Amino acid sequence: MKEKIEVGIFVFNEADVLDFSGPFEVFSLAKKNDRKLFNVSLISENGSATIARNGFQVVPKYNFSNHPKLDMLIIPGGYGAEEVEIKNEKALTWIKAQHDKVRILASVCTGALLLAECGILDDKNATTHWMDLDRLEREYPKVNVIRGVKFVDEGNVLTSGGISAGINMSFHLIKRLFDSEVAQYTAKRMEYDIEV
């Protein structure tokens, strides 16, 4: 396995804060034998600051054209995903291109709508925030919507439920990529209860 797994997190105006900051924290803290396991960076369309929900200002490190080669890409949700980025052809094109390149593409909350809009969830099981399950099912009939779960793992594509469920999905990925001991230790550092 390579020295560190490269994780990119897409950020945009009106993204739910915990959707991206939760996974950022989990992957940033993960270590094995005192060695950091992930490089985690925020990516916006043009690299300029974005304003997430409730005025939370975010300064990404990269843009769509200058980010490193990613192993994993995480797509958060929120109003910005549901109503703005879902109509942004540049963002959708970039997500589709990354899907063909990354080892793992994961969404948090209504980030699943962006994956569905790209056709990435066609003929796959998927979930999203409980308030948007009906929309996902109605607007994307090729998606097999799963209710009552924190996340759905379809191999190289994962979707998680609302907001804090992205943290659960992140620990699951650490366990899958490394082992339950790494996931448990990281959760303990965060004082977060997980089942592994």
C-alpha positions as CSV (number, residue, x, y, z in Angstrom):
1,M,0.0,0.0,0.0
2,K,1.2,3.5,-0.8
3,E,2.6,5.7,1.9
4,K,-0.6,7.7,2.5
5,I,-4.0,7.5,1.0
6,E,-5.0,10.8,-0.8
7,V,-8.5,11.9,0.3
8,G,-10.2,14.9,-1.4
9,I,-13.3,16.5,0.0
10,F,-15.4,18.7,-2.3
11,V,-16.6,21.9,-0.6
12,F,-19.0,24.4,-2.0
13,N,-21.3,27.2,-0.8
14,E,-24.1,26.0,1.6
15,A,-22.6,22.6,2.2
16,D,-23.5,21.1,5.6
17,V,-20.5,21.7,7.8
18,L,-20.3,18.3,9.6
19,D,-20.7,16.5,6.2
20,F,-17.2,17.5,5.3
21,S,-15.6,18.4,8.6
22,G,-16.6,15.0,10.2
23,P,-14.8,12.9,7.6
24,F,-12.0,15.4,7.5
25,E,-11.4,14.9,11.2
26,V,-11.6,11.1,11.1
27,F,-9.2,10.6,8.2
28,S,-6.8,13.3,9.5
29,L,-6.5,11.6,12.9
30,A,-6.1,8.0,11.7
31,K,-2.7,6.6,12.5
32,K,-1.0,3.2,12.6
33,N,2.2,2.8,14.5
34,D,2.4,6.6,14.8
35,R,2.2,6.9,11.0
36,K,-0.5,9.1,9.5
37,L,-2.5,7.0,7.0
38,F,-4.3,9.7,5.0
39,N,-3.6,13.1,3.4
40,V,-6.8,15.0,3.5
41,S,-7.5,18.1,1.5
42,L,-10.5,20.3,0.7
43,I,-11.2,21.1,-3.0
44,S,-13.6,23.7,-4.4
45,E,-14.4,24.4,-8.0
46,N,-12.1,27.4,-8.4
47,G,-10.0,27.2,-5.1
48,S,-11.5,30.3,-3.6
49,A,-13.2,30.4,-0.2
50,T,-16.6,29.0,0.2
51,I,-19.4,29.8,2.7
52,A,-20.8,26.6,4.1
53,R,-24.1,26.5,6.1
54,N,-24.8,29.2,8.6
55,G,-21.9,31.4,7.5
56,F,-19.0,28.9,8.1
57,Q,-16.2,30.1,5.9
58,V,-13.9,27.4,4.4
59,V,-10.7,28.0,2.5
60,P,-9.9,25.0,0.3
61,K,-6.4,23.9,-0.5
62,Y,-7.0,23.0,-4.2
63,N,-9.4,23.5,-7.1
64,F,-10.7,21.2,-9.8
65,S,-7.6,21.5,-11.9
66,N,-4.7,21.5,-9.4
67,H,-5.5,18.9,-6.8
68,P,-3.3,15.8,-6.5
69,K,-4.4,12.4,-7.8
70,L,-7.0,11.2,-5.4
71,D,-7.6,7.7,-4.0
72,M,-10.8,8.8,-2.3
73,L,-13.3,11.6,-3.0
74,I,-16.0,12.6,-0.5
75,I,-19.0,14.6,-1.7
76,P,-21.0,16.4,1.2
77,G,-24.6,17.4,1.1
78,G,-26.7,20.3,2.2
79,Y,-28.7,23.0,0.4
80,G,-25.8,23.7,-1.8
81,A,-25.7,20.1,-3.1
82,E,-29.5,19.8,-3.4
83,E,-30.3,23.0,-5.2
84,V,-27.1,24.5,-6.6
85,E,-24.3,22.0,-7.4
86,I,-26.9,19.6,-8.8
87,K,-27.3,22.1,-11.7
88,N,-23.6,22.9,-11.9
89,E,-22.4,21.1,-15.1
90,K,-18.7,21.8,-14.3
91,A,-19.0,20.2,-10.8
92,L,-21.0,17.2,-12.2
93,T,-18.5,16.6,-15.0
94,W,-15.6,16.7,-12.5
95,I,-17.4,14.2,-10.2
96,K,-17.9,11.9,-13.1
97,A,-14.3,12.2,-14.1
98,Q,-13.1,11.5,-10.6
99,H,-15.4,8.4,-10.3
100,D,-13.4,6.9,-13.1
101,K,-10.1,7.6,-11.4
102,V,-10.6,7.2,-7.6
103,R,-10.6,3.9,-5.6
104,I,-13.5,5.1,-3.5
105,L,-16.2,7.7,-4.1
106,A,-18.4,8.4,-1.1
107,S,-21.2,10.8,-0.4
108,V,-22.5,12.2,2.9
109,C,-26.2,13.2,3.3
110,T,-27.7,14.7,0.1
111,G,-24.3,14.5,-1.6
112,A,-26.0,11.3,-2.8
113,L,-28.2,13.4,-5.1
114,L,-25.1,14.6,-6.9
115,L,-23.9,11.0,-7.4
116,A,-27.4,10.1,-8.6
117,E,-27.5,13.0,-11.0
118,C,-24.2,11.8,-12.5
119,G,-25.7,8.3,-13.0
120,I,-23.1,6.8,-10.6
121,L,-25.8,5.3,-8.4
122,D,-27.8,3.6,-11.2
123,D,-28.5,0.0,-10.4
124,K,-26.8,0.4,-7.0
125,N,-28.1,0.4,-3.4
126,A,-27.8,3.9,-1.8
127,T,-29.1,6.0,1.0
128,T,-29.2,9.7,2.0
129,H,-30.6,11.9,4.7
130,W,-34.0,10.6,5.9
131,M,-35.8,13.8,4.7
132,D,-34.6,13.2,1.1
133,L,-35.1,9.5,0.7
134,D,-38.4,10.0,-1.1
135,R,-36.8,12.6,-3.5
136,L,-33.9,10.2,-4.3
137,E,-36.4,7.4,-5.0
138,R,-38.7,9.6,-7.0
139,E,-36.2,11.5,-9.1
140,Y,-33.7,8.6,-9.7
141,P,-35.8,5.4,-10.2
142,K,-32.7,3.4,-11.2
143,V,-31.3,3.8,-7.7
144,N,-32.3,1.1,-5.1
145,V,-33.0,3.3,-2.1
146,I,-32.2,1.8,1.3
147,R,-33.8,3.2,4.4
148,G,-32.9,3.0,8.1
149,V,-29.2,2.6,7.7
150,K,-26.2,4.9,8.5
151,F,-24.4,4.1,5.2
152,V,-24.4,1.7,2.2
153,D,-21.2,0.2,0.9
154,E,-21.3,-0.8,-2.7
155,G,-17.5,-1.4,-3.0
156,N,-16.1,1.6,-4.8
157,V,-19.1,3.8,-4.2
158,L,-20.5,4.5,-0.7
159,T,-23.4,6.7,0.4
160,S,-24.3,7.7,4.0
161,G,-27.3,9.1,5.7
162,G,-27.6,12.6,7.1
163,I,-24.8,14.7,8.4
164,S,-23.2,12.8,11.3
165,A,-23.6,9.4,9.4
166,G,-20.6,10.5,7.4
167,I,-18.5,10.0,10.5
168,N,-19.8,6.4,10.8
169,M,-19.0,5.8,7.1
170,S,-15.5,7.2,7.6
171,F,-14.7,4.8,10.4
172,H,-16.1,1.9,8.3
173,L,-13.7,2.9,5.5
174,I,-10.8,2.9,7.9
175,K,-11.7,-0.5,9.1
176,R,-12.1,-1.7,5.6
177,L,-8.8,-0.2,4.3
178,F,-6.8,-1.1,7.5
179,D,-8.4,-2.9,10.4
180,S,-10.8,-2.4,13.3
181,E,-8.0,-1.6,15.7
182,V,-7.1,1.5,13.8
183,A,-10.8,2.5,13.6
184,Q,-11.3,1.9,17.3
185,Y,-8.2,3.9,18.3
186,T,-9.2,6.8,16.0
187,A,-12.7,6.8,17.5
188,K,-11.3,6.8,21.0
189,R,-9.2,9.8,20.2
190,M,-12.4,11.6,19.0
191,E,-14.4,10.2,22.0
192,Y,-16.9,8.8,19.4
193,D,-18.7,5.6,19.9
194,I,-18.5,3.1,17.0
195,E,-19.4,-0.5,16.5
196,V,-16.6,-2.4,14.6
